[in-house]
Amino acid sequence: MSTRLPNRLTRFFGRRPSPRGRSIPRYKVILHRSERDLPSVVRTLRRLAHFAEAEATYRMWDAYQTGRTLVLVTHLERAELFVEQFGAAGLSASVEPE
């Protein structure tokens, strides 16, 4: 059996992506130390990043002690969305290239 797409699907979808194609650049979402109460930082991390209680608490303490912590690595649009959401929740975050 052929693995080629039927002609009408090939016209619609174009060529299949090459496995050696360029990868999407990745960006780090960095959470900075906050002057807010610490339990609210944990709640925000759990709500936005879907961390478990222990992971959110670890990230909160890391940001508190070192001034910043890595939240996640993703593509640029999603990283910018997280920064906006953290900002709306009253937390300071930034995006850095990986």
GICOR-V120931 format. One record per residue. N is the residue number from 1. RES is the residue in three letters. PSI is psi as a letter, one per 40 degrees, with the letter a starting at -180 (NA if undefined). OMEGA is omega in radians with two decimals (* if undefined). Layout:
N | RES | PSI | OMEGA
N | RES | PSI | OMEGA
//
This chain:
1 | MET | h | -3.11
2 | SER | i | 3.10
3 | THR | e | -3.14
4 | ARG | i | 3.07
5 | LEU | i | 3.02
6 | PRO | i | -3.03
7 | ASN | d | -3.09
8 | ARG | d | 3.10
9 | LEU | d | 3.11
10 | THR | d | 3.11
11 | ARG | d | -3.10
12 | PHE | d | -3.06
13 | PHE | e | -3.09
14 | GLY | a | -3.13
15 | ARG | i | 3.08
16 | ARG | i | -3.14
17 | PRO | i | 3.13
18 | SER | i | 3.08
19 | PRO | e | 3.12
20 | ARG | e | -3.13
21 | GLY | i | -3.13
22 | ARG | i | 3.09
23 | SER | i | 3.13
24 | ILE | h | 3.10
25 | PRO | i | -3.09
26 | ARG | i | -3.10
27 | TYR | i | 3.13
28 | LYS | h | 3.00
29 | VAL | h | -3.08
30 | ILE | h | 3.06
31 | LEU | h | -3.11
32 | HIS | i | -3.14
33 | ARG | h | -3.11
34 | SER | i | 3.07
35 | GLU | e | 3.12
36 | ARG | i | 3.11
37 | ASP | i | -2.99
38 | LEU | d | 3.11
39 | PRO | d | 3.11
40 | SER | d | 3.06
41 | VAL | d | 3.11
42 | VAL | d | 3.13
43 | ARG | d | 3.14
44 | THR | d | 3.09
45 | LEU | d | 3.13
46 | ARG | d | -3.09
47 | ARG | d | -3.05
48 | LEU | d | -3.07
49 | ALA | e | 3.14
50 | HIS | f | 3.08
51 | PHE | i | 2.96
52 | ALA | i | -3.11
53 | GLU | d | -3.09
54 | ALA | d | 3.14
55 | GLU | d | 3.12
56 | ALA | d | 3.12
57 | THR | d | 3.10
58 | TYR | d | -3.12
59 | ARG | d | 3.12
60 | MET | d | 3.14
61 | TRP | d | 3.11
62 | ASP | d | 3.12
63 | ALA | d | -3.11
64 | TYR | d | -3.06
65 | GLN | d | -3.07
66 | THR | e | 3.13
67 | GLY | e | -3.14
68 | ARG | i | 3.08
69 | THR | i | 3.08
70 | LEU | h | 3.12
71 | VAL | d | 3.12
72 | LEU | i | 3.09
73 | VAL | h | -3.07
74 | THR | a | 3.11
75 | HIS | i | -2.95
76 | LEU | d | -3.07
77 | GLU | d | 3.14
78 | ARG | d | 3.11
79 | ALA | d | 3.11
80 | GLU | d | 3.09
81 | LEU | d | 3.11
82 | PHE | d | 3.13
83 | VAL | d | 3.11
84 | GLU | d | -3.13
85 | GLN | d | 3.07
86 | PHE | d | 3.10
87 | GLY | d | 3.11
88 | ALA | d | 3.12
89 | ALA | e | 3.09
90 | GLY | e | 3.13
91 | LEU | i | 3.13
92 | SER | h | 3.11
93 | ALA | i | 3.12
94 | SER | i | 3.13
95 | VAL | h | 3.07
96 | GLU | i | 3.05
97 | PRO | i | -3.13
98 | GLU | NA | *
//
